[in-house]
């Protein structure tokens, strides 16, 4: 069973990765791997935000129909 971290936990992890990337002494290979992880995580978080926005829009539209 997959133990998925919360949105907030993943957002904090992304912030940690970005902070690590700002370290100028980071080896290039490690920086590239961190950058790739940042992009992947950022896309996942963006998709989750987009899904939440869609759900709110649907709820709002349903409420407007009830009035």
PyMOL commands that set and color helices and strands:
alter all, ss='L'
color gray80, all
select helices_A, chain A and resi 7-21+28-66
alter helices_A, ss='H'
color red, helices_A
deselect
rebuild
show_as cartoon
